[in-house]
Every structure is written in C-alpha cells, then in structure tokens.
Amino acid sequence: MDNLSPRYRIHAVSQLTGVSTATLRAWERRYGFPSPSRTSSAYRLYSDFDVDLLKRMRALVESGIAPNEAARELLESSAQTLTAPLLPEVEDPYQTASARIVESAARLDTTALNREVRRALLLDSGLVAFERILRPALVEIGERWHRGEVSIASEHFASHVISAATLDLLRMVTIPSDAPSVLLACFAEEHHVLPLYGAALELATWGFRPVILGARTPPSAIARANQALKPDIVGLSCTLAPEPASAARELVDAYADACPNTPFAVGGSGAKELEHWIVARGGKVIPANSSERRKLLDQLLSAGRARNAEPEPEVALLAPKARRQKPVH
C-alpha cells in the first residue's frame, strides 16, 4: 500500500491537517495515535494514511467526541483497514455501513444512528463517505417511506443527522482564500437540502468556495445574493420540477434574470424536465457523472471570467456647443 510510505515531517502534517504540532505530539503520547516512523535522526515521518486518519481525528474531536474515544475508534478502524486485504472479501463495507444507518433510522434509535454515521466517516474521505454511504442511506430510507415500510419520522430523523454530518465534513475542507465561489441554493418550494450539501462538499474538495443559501430560495433572494457576493457561478438544485409547466418556465426565467452576468446551472433529478427552458436562457443542466460535472464547472468558470473581462462599450462624449455670446456694446 503506497499510502503507508513515510514521507511527511511533522510541520508539513500540521499544515495538511490543521492540527498543531503540539497536539500531534500529545495525541501520539497519550493515545499512541498515530504512530509515525522515525528517521535515523529521530525525526517523525508520517504517511498519507496517517494524514488521512489525523484529518478524521480532527473532525471527530471538533464534532464533540472526546479525543480518547475518537482515537480508539480510529485505531480500531485503521487496524481493520490494514488487515482487510489478508481476509476474503465477503461484503462491501460501504454497503454494510449504509445498511446499518438505514436500520438505525428505521428503529428511530438516536444513539445507534449517530454511532453508525460516525463510523461511516472513518471508512474513507469525506466525499467518498457521502457518495457511497450517507446519500445512498437516505435514498433507501426515502424509498422505504414511499413503500410504507417506515414512518416519515424516520426519514426526517435520518435527514437531520446525515445533513448535519455532511456539513461537518464540509467544514473540515481547507479552501484556498482565492478560490472561485459558487452560490448554491434550492429552487423555490424545494426542501431537500442534502443534494445541495453534497454538491457543496464536492465543490470544496475540488477547490471551489461554496456559499449555501439553502432550501426554498426564491429568485429575488438569488438576485440580492448575486449582486452582493458576485459569485463566479450560481448553482441551483431541483429534485422535483415545479408544476404546472407554465409555472416551471416562469421560475426558470426568473432565476435567469436574477443572475444576468453570472453563469448558472441547475442540477437534481428534476432538472432534466426543465432543460429546454434552462438552455434557452443560457443556463446548463448539471450532469450526473462526476468527471463531466468537473468539466462543466471549468467551462462555466472560464465563460464567466471571459464575460467579465470584456471591455465596457465606449461612449463618445460630445462637447457641448459653445454658446454664441451677445456682443458687448
């Protein structure tokens, strides 16, 4: 495993993780976590695996978990990860983690749900944990609710916990100060915020700065935020297309008018139904494929910067005609 190769000194690890060198030494001394290699001169050397564990440790501690408990869970998780290749693969750990979240939510078991979500975050990076565990879990809970197998309380319960965990993951991402910004909001009357939070996490991981307005955002709010914040891109989420069609078209027009000089795109399961009107107003529909999404972002960013770089049209200033002075007698 190449990510186990020692390569980083402690000061580099401190910059990568946001954890001070004093805290890194304290965690190692108190909890045996992590356990870096040593050079012949006794300098600590950390691997990419160590760095990833320390980022998760920081996230757990900042979410309110005691450092000793966080270290214990991470040590157990890392031991399973390191020994897993030696064991026969009998199940997908991501599916297992997602299933445990679903079952905990179905039982309305607060302690179990929080525990399973916390464990899920230890399996991989924040974005992977969201894409392969948290979001599939909430989708499954929603489908069970539609089939009448769980109550709406379970869906709301899981949505609250998973959304909070996703925002915690987002806060852990270090974003460059000069990162391009993306204004994110849900369509008016759209209350499903998890897709929006997931988009924000992906954007932050890619080096963008997401600015989240949240659910049920009307065009007037987009217009004010666009004028005040001047984002590089506006992203809108729509899981259910508005009805009737005339109302949907009017809403798309209103959002387009709200960001006249800013590229905008619409994502979500309801965006495809609105594609004709979105494209007609110069917008884009966000694709489902991750690599295509990234390509679209770069295109929108380039288009926006090119548009802003265009010189203002020159206006010829005509000097006023000189008045004819009356002769002085």
N, C-alpha and C positions, 0 to 999 in steps of 0.2 A: 504494500500500500504506500504510494508515493507521498500521500499527505501525512505520513508518520515521520518523514525525514526531518531531522532538526535543522532549522535554517534561520530563526529569528532571535536576536538578542532581546533582552527584557524591555529596553526602551522602545524598540520597534513594536513589540507586542502591546505595550501600553498605548501607543498611538493607534494601533489597529483595533483595539478593543474598547478604548475609552476608560480603562481601569488603571489606576495609578500604580507605579512600580512598588510603592509601599504596600498597597493592598494585595498585589500579586504575590509578594513575599509572605505576607501574613496568611493568605489562603493556603499557600504551599506548606507553611509551618504548622498551621492549626489543623488543616483538613487533609493534607497530603494531596492537594489538588491545585493545579495539575502537577505532574512530576516531570519537569523538563530534563533534558540531557545536560551534560556538563562538558565543557571543553577541557583541554589539558591544563588551562589556567583557571579552571573552576567557574568560568562564565556560564550562565544558564543559556540554553538553546531550546527554543520552542518550535514545534511543528505546526503545520496548518491545522491538524487535528486538535492540537492544544488551543490554538487561537479560536477555533470554532466553539470548543467547549467553554472557553472563557467568555465569549460573547453570550452564550446561553446562560452561563452563571450570572452575568451581569443583569440580563433580562429577568431572570427569576428573582434575584435579590431586589431589583427595583420594583417588581410587582408585589413585594411584601413578604416573600418567603424568606425564612431565616437562612443565613449563609450556610450553617452546618447541614440543614435539611437539603438545600439546593445542591451542595457538594456531594452529599450522599447519593441523591438521585442521579446526578451526572456521572458519578463514579460507577454506579450500577449499570447505567445506560451504556457508558463507554466500554465497560467490560463485555457486555453482550455484543456490542458492535464489533469489537476486536476478535471475538471468538466465533462470530457468526459464520465466516467462511469455512470453518472447520466442521460445521454441522450440516446435515442435509437440510435443504430448504423445503420446508413443509407448508409455509404460509407467507403471504405478503404482509410485512409488518405495517405498511401504510393502511392496507385494508382492515387489518386487525385493529389498529388504533382508531380508525374511523368507526368501525362497528361498535367498539366499546363506548365511544362518545354517544352514538345513537341509542344504545341500550340504556345508558345512564340518563339521557334526556327523557326517554320514554317512561322511565320509572320516577322522573322528577326528583332524582337523587342529587342534591346540590353538591355534597361532598365528593361523590364519585365523578360527577361531570367535571368539576374543577380539577380533580386529580388526573383524569384521563386527558383533558385538554393540555394540562401542564406536561404530562408525559409525552404527548404528541409533539410538543415543541422541541423536545430533546432529540427526536429522531433525525432531523435534518435541518437545513437552513430555514429561515422564516418563510420565504416564498414557497419553497417546496412543501413545507408542512401545511401551508394554507391550501395550495393547489391539490395536494394528494390526500389530505386528511380532513381539514376543517371544512372546506367548501363541500366536498362530497358528503360529509356527515350531515350538513344542514340540508342539502338537496334531498337526501334519503329521508330525513325527518319530515320534510315538506311533502314528499310523495306518500309517506305513511299517513300523514294527516288527511290528505286528499282521499285516501282509501278508507278512512275512518278507523285506522288501527291505533292512532294516538290522538290525544286531545290537542286543541290549539294551544293550550298551556305549555305543552312540551315543545311546540315549535317556537313560541315566544321565549321560553326559558333557554333553549339552546341558542337561539339567535342572539340573545343578550350576552351570554357567556362567550360565544365564539366571536362576536363583533368586538367585544372588549379585548379579547386575546389578540385579535388581528391588529387593533390599534396599538396595543403594547408592542407587537412586533415592528410596527411602523415607526414607533418612537425610538427603537433601537438602531435604526439605519442611520448611518452618518451621511449627510448630504452636503456636498460642496457648497460654499457660500455663493458661488457664481453659477449654480445650477439653473437651467431653464425651468420655468414654472408652468404648471398645468393646473388650471382651475377645474375642479371636479364637483359635479352636482347631479342629483337625480331629477328626472322630469317632474313637472308639477303632478301631484297626486301619487307619485311613486314613493313607496315607503320602504322598499327593500334596499337597505344600505350596504349589506355585505359585499355585493359585487363591486360597489364603489370603493369600499375599503380594500378589497383585493386588488383593484386597479391601482390604488394609491401605493400599496406595498410593492407592486411590480414596478411602478414608475420610480419609486425611491431607490429600489435595488438597481435600476438602470442608470441612476444618476440624475433623475429629474426631481424637482421640488413640487410635490402635490399640495394643493390648497383645497381642503374639503369644505364645501358648503352643506352637504348632507341631503336629507330626504326632502321631497316636496318643495323643490326650489322653483319659483315662478320665473318667467323671463325677465321681469322687472328687477329681481334680485341679481340675476346674471348680468344685466346691463350695468347696475351700480357697481358690482364687484369687478367687472371687466374694466370699467372706467377708472376705478380706484387702484386696482392692483396691477393692471396692464400685464396679464399673463401672456406667455408665449403661445399657449394652446388652451382651448376650452374643451373639456370632455364631459359628455352627458350620458347618464345611464337610464335605460328604459327597458324594463323586463316585460311590461305589458303595454302594447300600443294603445293610445287613447282611442275612445270611441265617442261618436261616430267618426268616419273618415274625414269629414269636413273639420271637425274639432282637432284631429291629429294634424291636418295640414296647417291650420291656423297656428297651432302651437309650434310646429317646426319653423314657420315663418317668423314667429315672434322671437324664438331663440336665435335665429339667424340675424334678425335685426338688432338683437341685444349685443352682438359681438361683430360689428361691421368690419373691423380691421384686424380681427383675430381669427386664425384658422380654428374651426370647430369640428368635432367628430362625435358620433353617437354610438354607444355600444350597448350590449344586453340582448336578451332573447327577443325583445320587441322591436329592435332597431331595423331588422330586415324588412318588416312591413312598411316602414317609413322611408325606405331607401330612396325611392323615386323623388320624394319631396326634399329629402336631405341633400341629395346630389344636385337637384335643381337649384338649390340655394347656395351651392358652393361648398357644402359640407362633405364629410366622409363617414362611412359606416365602418366601425372598428371590427377587424376580422377576428375569428376565434383562435387562429393559430398564433402562437407567441412570437415566432420569428417575423411573421407578417405584420403583427402589431408594432414590433420594434421598427420595422422598415417604414411603416406608415407614420410613426412618430417623427422619425428623422425627416421624412418628406414634408410633414406639416411644419416642423421647426424651420426648415430651410425656406419654405414658402413664406412663412410669416416674417422671417428676417429680411428676405428679399423685398417683401412688400413695404416693410418699414424703412428700408434703405432707399426707396425711390425718392428722388428729389421732389420738393413741392413745385407745382407749376409756377412759372414766373409770371408775374403780373406787371405789365408795363405801367409805369407811373407817369401820367401825363402832367406836365407842368401847367398850372392854370394860366390862362391867357392874361397878359398884362392889361390892366385897365387903362383906357385912354384917359389921361389926365386933362382936365379942363385948362385951357390957357389962363395964365395969371395976368390979369390986366393991371 
